[in-house]
C-alpha cells in the first residue's frame, strides 16, 4: 500500500456528491445541488472543460491547510474566469458531513465553482486515477491545460500568489 491508512482515510466513504454552489457576495445564495461522483465522473467533468485551464483542488473541511487556502481558490476563480480558468474542488469529507459541514462552508466562502465529494471503495485506485505519484495528502492541486493535459501539481497549502503564478502561464 502506497500510504498509511490515515492518509487514505480522507477518501473512504460510501457516498459522493457534486455540489454546485452559486452564492456571491452581492446575490442571494442559490441552493446547493448534490450529485454522487466517483473518479470517472470527476475525470469526465474535467475533460468536458477542454479549451479552458482547469484547476482541481482536493481538500476537506477537517484539513486546516485546505480551509486556509480555500478563499484563494474562490478569489482566483472570480478574477480569472473571463480568461478561461475553471476551478473545481474535490472534498474528501464524509457524505454524512454534506449538510452540516460542507454546504455551510461552501456557502460561507461563496464558492461558485463545481464541488465534488469523493465516492470510492478503493482509495488508492481513486488517487491513482488522478496522479500516480500522489500519496493521498491534502491539500493537493492539479492544473490541466487547455488541451486537458495535467501540466502542474501543487502540494500542500498554497497562497493566492502561488495559485496565480501556477495558472497564469497556461491562460495565454
Rosetta silent file (secondary structure, phi, psi, omega in degrees, C-alpha in Angstrom):
SEQUENCE: XXXXXXXXXXXXXXXXXXXXXXXXXXXXXXXXXXXXXXXXXXXXXXXXXXXXXXXXXXXXXXXXXXXXXXXXXXXXXXXXXXXXXXXXXXXXXXXXXXXXXXXXXXXXXXXXXXXXXXXXXXXXXXXXXXXXXXXXXXXXXXXXXXXXXXXXXXXXXXXXXXXXXXXXXXXX
SCORE:     score description
SCORE:     0.000 S_00000001
   1 L     0.000  136.657 -173.239    0.000    0.000    0.000 S_00000001
   2 L   -69.056  -28.106 -171.812    1.382    3.391   -1.007 S_00000001
   3 L  -147.402  170.544 -179.605    0.464    5.301    2.087 S_00000001
   4 L   -69.477  158.368  177.975   -0.793    4.933    5.603 S_00000001
   5 H   -59.065  -35.069  179.772   -4.419    4.190    6.329 S_00000001
   6 H   -62.192  -41.004  179.469   -4.695    7.628    7.913 S_00000001
   7 H   -65.937  -34.632 -179.871   -3.710    9.325    4.642 S_00000001
   8 H   -81.943  -15.816 -176.028   -6.287    7.300    2.760 S_00000001
   9 H   -55.994  -31.268 -179.284   -8.981    7.870    5.353 S_00000001
  10 H   -65.752  -17.647 -178.895   -9.936   11.108    3.645 S_00000001
  11 H  -103.055   -2.597  178.038  -11.021    9.112    0.606 S_00000001
  12 L   -79.062  149.476  179.579  -13.014    6.483    2.458 S_00000001
  13 E   156.539  171.195 -177.944  -16.746    6.799    2.463 S_00000001
  14 L  -116.008    1.701 -179.897  -19.842    5.438    0.878 S_00000001
  15 L  -144.329  157.536  176.324  -21.176    8.460   -0.946 S_00000001
  16 L  -143.174  151.298 -175.621  -20.061   11.278   -3.157 S_00000001
  17 L  -138.541  146.429  167.370  -21.698   14.438   -4.268 S_00000001
  18 E  -101.879  122.870 -176.125  -21.282   17.123   -6.858 S_00000001
  19 E  -114.241  121.144  176.677  -22.182   20.354   -5.215 S_00000001
  20 E  -103.603  103.795 -179.709  -22.938   23.381   -7.305 S_00000001
  21 L   -99.199  128.407 -175.509  -22.733   26.380   -5.039 S_00000001
  22 L  -122.893   36.531 -179.593  -23.809   29.606   -6.647 S_00000001
  23 L   -86.299  149.562  170.241  -23.513   32.228   -3.967 S_00000001
  24 E  -138.833  163.586 -176.747  -21.876   35.582   -4.494 S_00000001
  25 L   -63.658  -26.647 -176.314  -21.314   38.484   -2.155 S_00000001
  26 L  -102.037   -5.609 -177.051  -23.905   40.581   -3.984 S_00000001
  27 E  -126.534  157.645  177.766  -26.555   37.956   -4.678 S_00000001
  28 L   -67.235  147.917 -178.825  -28.584   35.569   -2.598 S_00000001
  29 L   -67.567  136.368  174.121  -27.138   32.083   -2.333 S_00000001
  30 L   -83.331  154.842  177.560  -28.529   29.537   -4.774 S_00000001
  31 L   -60.863  147.647  179.469  -29.476   26.140   -3.410 S_00000001
  32 L   -89.549  123.195  179.094  -26.629   23.673   -3.334 S_00000001
  33 E   -93.206  136.488 -177.873  -27.222   20.711   -5.662 S_00000001
  34 E  -119.083  125.460  178.473  -25.716   17.368   -4.648 S_00000001
  35 E  -131.932  135.949  178.392  -24.870   14.602   -7.175 S_00000001
  36 L   -65.362  143.388 -178.299  -22.878   11.434   -6.451 S_00000001
  37 L  -148.319  137.854  172.260  -19.432   11.326   -8.074 S_00000001
  38 L  -119.680 -174.889 -176.120  -16.531    8.893   -8.298 S_00000001
  39 H   -56.843  -46.830  179.637  -13.165    9.260  -10.064 S_00000001
  40 H   -60.825  -38.177  178.792  -14.513    8.537  -13.583 S_00000001
  41 H   -65.787  -43.698  179.464  -17.314   11.099  -13.158 S_00000001
  42 H   -65.101  -42.231  178.806  -14.883   13.738  -11.894 S_00000001
  43 H   -63.518  -36.917  176.460  -12.436   12.976  -14.717 S_00000001
  44 H   -65.367  -38.787  178.313  -15.268   13.354  -17.258 S_00000001
  45 H   -63.261  -39.698  177.217  -16.138   16.733  -15.730 S_00000001
  46 H   -64.978  -48.430 -178.987  -12.510   17.811  -16.148 S_00000001
  47 H   -61.122  -33.525 -179.692  -12.389   16.526  -19.743 S_00000001
  48 L   -66.652  -14.829 -178.520  -15.631   18.369  -20.546 S_00000001
  49 L   -99.340   16.870  176.139  -13.830   21.648  -19.818 S_00000001
  50 L   -54.578  144.419 -173.216  -11.208   21.245  -22.579 S_00000001
  51 L    98.527  -12.034  175.870  -10.474   24.635  -24.047 S_00000001
  52 L  -121.024  158.575  168.284  -10.167   26.034  -20.523 S_00000001
  53 E   -84.818  128.619 -177.188   -7.431   25.830  -17.923 S_00000001
  54 E  -116.414  123.491  175.124   -8.808   23.630  -15.132 S_00000001
  55 E  -106.358  120.638  179.986   -7.516   23.788  -11.574 S_00000001
  56 E  -113.341  119.590 -178.263   -8.679   20.838   -9.452 S_00000001
  57 E  -110.741  124.653  176.316   -8.167   21.161   -5.715 S_00000001
  58 E   -95.775  126.138 -170.246   -8.504   18.144   -3.398 S_00000001
  59 E  -152.134  178.392  173.589   -9.484   19.305    0.081 S_00000001
  60 L  -158.840  151.854  178.728  -11.570   18.621    3.198 S_00000001
  61 L   -67.412  -23.871 -179.964  -13.251   20.701    5.892 S_00000001
  62 L   -86.195    2.539 -177.606  -11.235   18.811    8.539 S_00000001
  63 L  -103.964  103.321 -177.307   -7.928   19.803    6.888 S_00000001
  64 H   -53.837  -43.526  178.260   -6.689   23.163    8.307 S_00000001
  65 H   -65.374  -31.813  177.612   -4.376   23.972    5.360 S_00000001
  66 H   -64.704  -46.913 -179.950   -7.242   23.181    2.954 S_00000001
  67 H   -63.376  -39.761 -178.329   -9.591   25.528    4.780 S_00000001
  68 H   -65.257  -37.231 -176.446   -6.896   28.225    4.899 S_00000001
  69 H   -87.528  -13.799 -173.886   -6.263   28.181    1.146 S_00000001
  70 H   -57.255  -42.996  177.482   -9.909   27.882    0.035 S_00000001
  71 H   -58.047  -31.191  177.391  -10.592   31.665   -0.081 S_00000001
  72 H   -66.501  -35.381  177.043   -7.682   31.973   -2.522 S_00000001
  73 H   -66.104  -42.622  178.917   -9.383   29.476   -4.830 S_00000001
  74 H   -62.187  -46.081  179.014  -12.621   31.466   -4.733 S_00000001
  75 H   -62.449  -43.466 -179.855  -10.736   34.681   -5.496 S_00000001
  76 H   -59.755  -45.877  179.380   -8.754   33.011   -8.293 S_00000001
  77 H   -60.642  -45.012 -179.034  -11.927   31.760   -9.975 S_00000001
  78 H   -63.735  -42.073 -174.918  -13.551   35.197   -9.804 S_00000001
  79 H   -79.508  -25.343 -174.974  -10.511   37.027  -11.132 S_00000001
  80 H  -117.464    6.049  179.352   -9.542   34.626  -13.937 S_00000001
  81 H   -56.711  -46.413 -177.799  -12.891   33.180  -15.071 S_00000001
  82 H   -66.852  -19.384  177.460  -13.061   35.520  -18.071 S_00000001
  83 H   -90.941    2.269  174.441   -9.566   34.428  -19.098 S_00000001
  84 L   102.785   15.312  178.610  -10.680   30.795  -19.266 S_00000001
  85 E   -88.999  134.526  172.392   -9.934   29.420  -15.795 S_00000001
  86 E  -120.521  123.117  174.336  -12.266   26.822  -14.290 S_00000001
  87 E   -99.844  135.356  172.611  -11.740   25.891  -10.642 S_00000001
  88 E  -128.948  145.470  178.256  -13.106   22.565   -9.398 S_00000001
  89 E  -128.809  140.291 -178.008  -12.768   21.265   -5.868 S_00000001
  90 E  -119.603  109.459 -179.082  -12.975   17.673   -4.651 S_00000001
  91 E   -85.100  140.057  176.230  -13.824   17.254   -0.986 S_00000001
  92 L   -97.454    9.157  178.360  -12.689   14.190    0.926 S_00000001
  93 L   -64.451  161.005  175.855  -15.319   14.770    3.621 S_00000001
  94 L   -72.831  148.059  177.294  -17.805   12.048    4.515 S_00000001
  95 H   -60.641  -23.507  179.100  -21.180   12.140    2.788 S_00000001
  96 H   -71.512  -15.250 -179.319  -22.640   12.415    6.286 S_00000001
  97 H   -97.710    3.068 -177.674  -20.988   15.834    6.612 S_00000001
  98 H   -55.891  -55.388 -175.168  -22.541   17.368    3.489 S_00000001
  99 H   -76.371  -29.675 -175.086  -25.339   19.253    5.237 S_00000001
 100 H   -93.282  -25.240 -176.826  -23.547   20.012    8.498 S_00000001
 101 H  -124.633  -53.169 -172.095  -20.036   20.911    7.300 S_00000001
 102 H   -67.780  -55.005 -178.447  -19.504   21.022    3.532 S_00000001
 103 H   -59.598  -45.801  177.837  -22.548   23.039    2.403 S_00000001
 104 H   -61.791  -38.478  178.628  -22.237   25.641    5.181 S_00000001
 105 H   -62.034  -48.971 -178.975  -18.515   26.014    4.441 S_00000001
 106 H   -62.331  -40.643  178.584  -19.119   26.484    0.698 S_00000001
 107 H   -64.316  -42.983 -179.509  -21.915   28.973    1.326 S_00000001
 108 H   -65.298  -31.506 -178.581  -19.773   30.966    3.755 S_00000001
 109 H   -90.454   -5.232 -179.964  -16.903   31.093    1.238 S_00000001
 110 L    59.091   41.885  179.790  -19.214   31.997   -1.680 S_00000001
 111 L   -73.928  119.079 -179.033  -17.789   29.161   -3.798 S_00000001
 112 L  -119.010   37.687  176.055  -19.397   29.309   -7.225 S_00000001
 113 L  -128.307  163.551 -176.033  -17.480   26.542   -8.947 S_00000001
 114 E   -59.064  133.801  179.276  -18.131   22.801   -9.169 S_00000001
 115 E  -120.456  127.778  177.331  -17.671   20.940   -5.904 S_00000001
 116 E  -113.287  153.456  170.857  -17.274   17.192   -5.755 S_00000001
 117 E  -125.338  131.171 -171.540  -17.284   14.836   -2.810 S_00000001
 118 L   -65.723  146.347  171.482  -15.406   11.577   -3.284 S_00000001
 119 L  -132.039  116.771  178.761  -17.025    8.188   -3.685 S_00000001
 120 E  -159.728  141.868  171.888  -14.656    5.260   -3.636 S_00000001
 121 L   -95.118  -16.443 -176.697  -14.349    1.742   -2.350 S_00000001
 122 L  -130.867   93.696 -176.980  -10.642    1.772   -3.207 S_00000001
 123 H   -56.470  -39.924 -179.364   -8.799    4.941   -2.089 S_00000001
 124 H   -64.793  -40.348  178.021   -5.568    4.018   -3.860 S_00000001
 125 H   -64.186  -41.697  178.103   -7.402    3.476   -7.151 S_00000001
 126 H   -59.771  -50.874 -179.011   -9.164    6.833   -6.716 S_00000001
 127 H   -60.065  -47.073 -178.971   -5.872    8.650   -6.048 S_00000001
 128 H   -64.751  -24.338  177.564   -4.084    6.908   -8.922 S_00000001
 129 H   -63.130  -24.494 -178.853   -6.863    7.907  -11.316 S_00000001
 130 H  -103.291  -40.602 -175.189   -5.627   11.481  -10.932 S_00000001
 131 L  -162.478  110.007 -176.927   -1.906   11.211  -10.191 S_00000001
 132 L   -67.143  -15.721  178.527    0.092    8.016   -9.694 S_00000001
 133 L   -89.900   -7.059 -176.463    2.766    9.932   -7.745 S_00000001
 134 L   -77.718  134.612  179.924    0.257   11.213   -5.205 S_00000001
 135 L   -98.237    0.940  176.940    0.378    9.657   -1.734 S_00000001
 136 L   101.381   -0.821 -178.382   -3.054   10.932   -0.642 S_00000001
 137 L   -70.657  152.324  178.651   -2.034   14.019    1.325 S_00000001
 138 L  -122.282  149.354   -8.329   -4.284   17.078    1.373 S_00000001
 139 L   -76.342  159.467  177.445   -4.462   19.662    0.020 S_00000001
 140 E  -140.608  133.192 -178.355   -3.367   18.685   -3.468 S_00000001
 141 E  -125.677  131.700  177.302   -3.961   20.783   -6.573 S_00000001
 142 E  -115.967  137.127  178.783   -3.762   19.631  -10.178 S_00000001
 143 E  -118.146  126.573  178.854   -3.700   22.021  -13.129 S_00000001
 144 E  -108.768  136.251  178.933   -4.818   20.913  -16.578 S_00000001
 145 L   -79.193 -176.906 -176.025   -4.022   22.979  -19.673 S_00000001
 146 L   -65.215  -18.740  176.599   -6.487   23.870  -22.427 S_00000001
 147 L   -86.082   -5.061 -178.952   -5.789   20.522  -24.143 S_00000001
 148 L    87.556   14.038  179.991   -6.855   18.693  -20.976 S_00000001
 149 L   -93.734  137.948  175.608   -3.325   17.588  -20.081 S_00000001
 150 E   -67.896  118.956 -175.102   -2.075   17.568  -16.498 S_00000001
 151 E  -118.792  -15.202 -178.579    0.674   20.206  -16.540 S_00000001
 152 E  -156.045  143.379  176.982    1.293   21.145  -12.911 S_00000001
 153 E  -126.747  132.013  177.843    0.886   19.677   -9.444 S_00000001
 154 E  -117.573  126.474  179.054    0.887   21.712   -6.247 S_00000001
 155 E  -103.133  143.082  175.966    1.422   20.005   -2.897 S_00000001
 156 L    70.185 -177.759 -175.832    0.345   21.430    0.447 S_00000001
 157 L   -63.761  137.569  179.056   -1.241   24.795    1.208 S_00000001
 158 L  -120.430  149.559  173.915   -0.881   27.499   -1.443 S_00000001
 159 L   -89.352  169.144  175.979   -1.310   31.255   -1.223 S_00000001
 160 H   -57.063  -44.686 -178.834   -3.280   33.286   -3.753 S_00000001
 161 H   -60.783  -39.964  178.329    0.021   34.462   -5.270 S_00000001
 162 H   -67.226  -42.869  176.049    1.232   30.864   -5.650 S_00000001
 163 H   -61.036  -46.261 -179.149   -2.026   29.781   -7.311 S_00000001
 164 H   -57.989  -47.924  179.559   -1.910   32.810   -9.590 S_00000001
 165 H   -63.458  -32.079 -179.095    1.690   32.103  -10.646 S_00000001
 166 H   -72.834  -36.362 -175.437    0.808   28.461  -11.326 S_00000001
 167 H   -92.388  -30.231 -173.639   -2.159   29.130  -13.648 S_00000001
 168 H   -53.018  -43.853 -178.124   -1.136   32.329  -15.468 S_00000001
 169 H   -61.943  -23.448 -176.091    1.309   30.714  -17.938 S_00000001
 170 H   -93.121   -9.771 -179.121   -1.434   28.389  -19.176 S_00000001
 171 H   -84.238   -9.975 -177.417   -4.098   31.075  -19.645 S_00000001
 172 L   -73.882    0.000    0.000   -2.267   32.686  -22.579 S_00000001
